């Protein structure tokens, strides 16, 4: 399992060429993150075990959306030090 943003393509290709199955994620939103978790659960044959958590996450997001203010501040969150 690797992430498109955090792993080099050449490393993923090397793993694939070595015969390993590689699943590449690309998280672009909260819903996409939840869907990726559900997909990983499917790939790992853990769908039933993950269903409760995935459902709970989606319910929590739906509940939060009921309380979103009309305006939203813009923010910047730097997550890497090199480079910032």
GINORJO-V942930 format. One record per residue. N is the residue number from 0. RES is the residue in three letters. OMEGA is omega in radians with two decimals (* if undefined). D_LAST is the distance of its C-alpha to the last C-alpha in Angstrom with 1 decimal. Layout:
n=[N:N]
res=[RES:RES]
omega=[OMEGA:OMEGA]
d_last=[D_LAST:D_LAST]
//
This chain:
n=[0:1:2:3:4:5:6:7:8:9:10:11:12:13:14:15:16:17:18:19:20:21:22:23:24:25:26:27:28:29:30:31:32:33:34:35:36:37:38:39:40:41:42:43:44:45:46:47:48:49:50:51:52:53:54:55:56:57:58:59:60:61:62:63:64:65:66:67:68:69:70:71:72:73:74:75:76:77:78:79:80:81:82:83]
res=[UNK:UNK:UNK:UNK:UNK:UNK:UNK:UNK:UNK:UNK:UNK:UNK:UNK:UNK:UNK:UNK:UNK:UNK:UNK:UNK:UNK:UNK:UNK:UNK:UNK:UNK:UNK:UNK:UNK:UNK:UNK:UNK:UNK:UNK:UNK:UNK:UNK:UNK:UNK:UNK:UNK:UNK:UNK:UNK:UNK:UNK:UNK:UNK:UNK:UNK:UNK:UNK:UNK:UNK:UNK:UNK:UNK:UNK:UNK:UNK:UNK:UNK:UNK:UNK:UNK:UNK:UNK:UNK:UNK:UNK:UNK:UNK:UNK:UNK:UNK:UNK:UNK:UNK:UNK:UNK:UNK:UNK:UNK:UNK]
omega=[3.08:3.13:-3.08:-3.09:-2.99:-3.10:-3.13:-3.14:-3.11:3.10:3.10:3.12:3.12:3.10:3.12:3.13:3.09:3.08:3.14:3.04:-3.13:3.07:-3.11:3.09:3.03:-3.08:-3.10:-3.13:3.10:3.13:3.10:3.10:3.13:3.12:3.10:3.07:3.11:3.12:3.10:3.09:3.10:-3.11:-3.12:3.13:3.13:-3.07:-3.10:-3.13:-3.09:-3.05:-3.11:-3.13:3.13:3.11:3.14:3.12:3.14:3.10:3.13:3.11:3.13:3.12:3.12:-3.11:3.08:-3.04:-3.13:3.11:-3.12:3.10:3.12:3.11:3.03:-3.11:3.04:3.13:3.10:-3.07:3.11:3.12:-3.09:-0.08:3.06:*]
d_last=[25.3:21.9:19.2:18.8:15.0:14.7:17.8:18.9:22.0:23.9:23.7:24.9:27.6:28.7:29.2:31.1:33.2:34.0:35.6:33.1:32.4:28.8:27.6:24.3:22.7:20.5:19.8:19.6:21.2:22.8:26.2:24.8:23.5:27.0:28.7:26.7:27.9:31.4:31.3:30.2:33.0:35.4:34.4:34.9:38.2:37.1:37.5:40.0:38.0:34.8:36.7:37.1:33.3:32.4:35.1:33.9:30.3:31.7:34.1:31.5:29.4:32.6:33.5:30.2:30.7:33.9:32.2:29.4:29.7:30.7:27.5:23.9:21.2:18.0:14.9:11.1:9.8:6.1:7.3:5.5:4.7:5.5:3.8:0.0]
//
